[in-house]
Amino acid sequence: METKTRFRSILCIDLKSFYASCECVARGYDPFQVSLAVVGRMGESGSIVLAVSPALKRQGAKSRCRVYELEGYQNVWFVPCRMNHYLKVSQDILKIYLRYVSYEDLHIYSIDEVFIDITSYLRLYKCDAYTLAKQMMCDILKETGIPSTCGIGPNLLLAKVALDIEAKKAVNGIAQWSYTDVKTKLWPLTPLSKMWGIGIQLEKRLNRMGMYCVGDIAQYPLDFLKREFGVLGEQLYQHSHGIDESDLHDVYQSRYPTIGGGQVLMRDYYAYDIKTILLEQVEEVMFRLRKKNLYCEVVHLAIGYSKSVRGGFSRQTKLSQATDLTESVFEACLRLFEANYTGQPIRKVSISLGGLVERGQTQLSLFEDVTKKQQLSYAMDEIRIKHGKNALLRAISYEKGATGRYRNTLMGGHQAE
């Protein structure tokens, strides 16, 4: 297999305990000195904890847990999530990056993490990658009070794993990896779910085949991995050897990425009441689809079970015809659910739409009933855009167990203010 081994200078910068650090700084406190937790819903012991400060994390607290799991920790300050504030701070930090590099060399991976290709800037600034990364991090801390960590590597993969595996634990918050570090630093990594791109289900499958660390994957021939996993097998082989051919400038530039959304539920749901949640979730993603003047051809449903049983399922289906109708996608989700659900308590629901095409670029149904439903959907969308999503709701949103009305007041699934 021919590979284009990349020798770039890539930074992967992560804002440390971002939400919690923002809240500490806003109150005039050092995130490393104050035990603070950002929660989804104040006053509810079952509410999810979105972030904990470095000081609280140092005591052993996990950032993704429930409020009641922090009851054993001393002097914890619980504060509500404020997405508008975090977005503003994130935008301020992006401006700092853009003082050093052009927008084309910056990829925003999430609200608190970016990839930056600094290869062409090292000669300009007459310094090495470590020095430039340190200067950016110092500017972020000085101007916003937010601490950060950074992984440096010759490609996106090694920069990311350097961040996740070493930098976040390093005293200075920086780790730099090269191809020579693969055998000594990457291969011993276990469990496999710690590796970027390997989830719990894939980890279980690899374990069943006798692979428990990254080095185990690297020992298998490419042909075997491709035969067992298809295209994913080739990626596993390359990544286990530290190879990543993707280019920051085009790897994430899909013209029409998937549109999706999900939620963590506050209690256990079962078949008799989860359909309300499914319909509300479909309603939300279809509203966004129609706003972009798109149709979808693929529907993906992921269900996560309660911690008491763990597991879940993730399935997708291709529609017989591209659509922007809520009813059609909801029916597809129901078919996927009923074919795969085995009765366990449900705590997570995610729905995403793929195979996106522009309205007018696909052959659509000419049935009068479909046209009327589309016109009704567009009319409902107009009302929601003008007066707010809660101005017009389906009757199911008033049923016990519905979450749509509350979620419509949130931003990114969390409190805006």
C-alpha positions, 0 to 999 in steps of 0.5 A, spaced: 500 500 500 502 506 498 502 512 503 504 519 503 507 520 509 506 527 511 511 531 515 507 537 517 507 541 523 500 540 526 498 543 533 491 540 536 490 545 542 484 544 547 481 549 552 482 545 559 475 544 562 472 549 558 465 550 560 468 550 567 474 554 566 469 560 563 465 560 569 471 560 574 474 566 570 467 570 570 467 569 577 474 572 578 477 565 580 483 560 578 480 554 575 486 550 578 484 552 585 476 552 585 472 546 585 466 548 580 461 544 576 457 546 570 450 542 570 445 542 565 439 543 570 440 546 577 437 543 583 436 536 580 440 530 582 440 526 576 442 532 571 448 531 567 455 535 569 457 538 563 464 540 565 468 540 572 474 545 573 481 542 573 481 543 581 475 538 582 478 533 576 484 533 580 480 530 586 478 524 581 471 527 579 469 526 572 467 531 567 461 527 564 457 524 570 451 526 574 450 531 580 449 526 585 456 522 583 459 529 586 456 529 593 462 526 596 466 531 594 467 537 599 465 544 597 463 543 590 460 550 587 454 548 582 453 553 576 448 553 570 450 552 563 451 558 559 452 557 552 452 564 549 458 566 554 462 560 552 461 561 545 463 568 546 469 566 549 471 561 544 470 566 538 475 571 542 480 565 542 479 564 535 481 571 534 488 570 537 489 564 533 488 568 527 493 573 529 498 568 528 495 564 522 490 565 516 483 562 516 485 556 511 490 553 516 485 553 522 480 547 523 475 548 528 474 541 531 469 543 536 467 549 541 474 548 545 478 544 540 482 546 534 487 543 529 492 548 526 497 547 520 503 552 522 508 549 517 509 555 513 509 560 519 515 557 522 520 560 518 516 567 518 516 567 526 523 564 526 521 559 531 520 552 532 513 548 533 513 548 540 515 555 541 509 558 537 504 553 540 507 556 547 506 563 545 499 562 543 497 558 549 500 564 553 496 569 549 490 565 551 491 565 558 493 572 559 487 575 555 482 570 557 484 566 563 483 560 560 488 554 560 490 550 554 494 544 552 497 542 546 499 536 542 504 537 536 505 532 530 507 531 523 500 529 521 493 530 524 492 523 528 499 524 531 497 531 534 491 529 536 493 523 540 499 527 543 494 531 546 489 526 548 495 521 551 500 526 553 499 533 553 493 533 558 497 530 563 504 534 562 506 539 567 507 545 561 501 542 557 505 540 551 507 534 548 510 533 541 510 526 537 514 524 531 514 518 527 519 515 531 514 515 537 509 511 535 512 504 537 514 507 544 508 511 545 502 509 541 503 502 541 502 501 548 496 504 548 490 501 552 484 500 552 483 501 545 477 506 546 482 511 548 485 511 541 482 517 536 477 514 532 476 507 536 469 507 539 467 502 545 463 497 540 469 497 535 474 496 541 469 490 543 470 487 536 477 488 536 478 485 543 474 479 541 479 478 535 485 478 540 487 486 539 487 489 546 493 495 545 494 499 538 501 495 537 496 489 537 493 492 531 499 494 528 502 486 527 496 484 523 497 484 515 493 490 511 489 485 507 486 481 513 484 488 516 481 490 510 477 483 509 475 484 516 473 491 516 473 494 509 475 501 508 475 502 516 480 496 516 485 500 512 484 506 516 486 502 523 492 499 519 495 506 517 493 509 524 496 504 528 503 505 524 502 513 526 500 514 518 494 519 517 494 522 509 488 527 511 489 534 509 487 539 514 485 544 508 480 539 505 479 533 510 473 536 513 470 540 507 464 536 506 459 540 502 453 537 505 455 534 512 450 530 516 445 534 520 443 531 526 442 531 534 441 527 540 440 528 547 441 525 554 435 523 558 434 525 565 430 518 566 429 511 563 425 511 557 422 504 554 418 503 548 411 505 550 414 513 551 420 513 547 416 514 541 415 521 543 422 523 544 423 520 537 418 524 534 420 531 537 428 529 535 426 528 528 422 534 528 428 538 530 433 535 525 428 536 519 426 543 521 434 544 520 434 540 514 428 544 511 432 551 513 438 549 509 433 547 503 435 540 503 433 533 502 435 527 506 436 520 503 439 516 509 436 516 516 441 514 522 438 512 529 443 511 535 440 508 542 444 508 548 442 504 554 442 506 561 448 505 565 445 499 569 445 495 562 450 499 558 450 498 550 445 500 545 445 500 538 446 504 532 443 503 525 441 506 518 437 506 513 436 508 506 430 511 504 426 509 497 426 517 495 429 523 498 425 527 502 424 533 507 418 530 510 418 529 518 413 523 517 417 520 512 423 520 517 419 518 523 417 512 520 424 510 518 426 511 525 420 507 528 422 501 523 429 501 525 427 502 533 422 496 532 427 492 529 433 493 533 430 494 540 431 489 545 427 492 551 432 495 555 432 502 559 434 508 554 438 514 556 440 516 550 437 518 543 441 521 537 438 522 530 442 524 524 440 525 516 445 523 511 445 523 503 443 530 503 441 533 496 439 540 494 432 541 493 430 541 486 436 536 484 432 530 485 426 527 483 421 528 488 414 525 488 408 528 485 403 525 489 398 531 491 398 528 499 406 529 499 405 536 496 400 538 501 404 535 507 410 539 504 406 546 504 404 545 511 411 543 513 413 550 510 408 554 513 409 551 520 417 552 519 415 560 518 411 560 524 416 557 528 422 562 525 418 568 526 415 567 533 419 561 536 419 554 536 414 553 542 409 558 538 407 551 534 408 544 537 405 537 536 400 535 541 405 530 543 410 535 546 404 536 551 405 529 553 408 526 560 415 525 558 416 530 552 422 534 552 421 538 546 418 544 549 424 545 554 429 543 549 427 549 545 429 554 550 436 551 550 442 553 545 446 547 543 442 542 548 444 547 554 442 553 557 443 559 553 444 564 559 
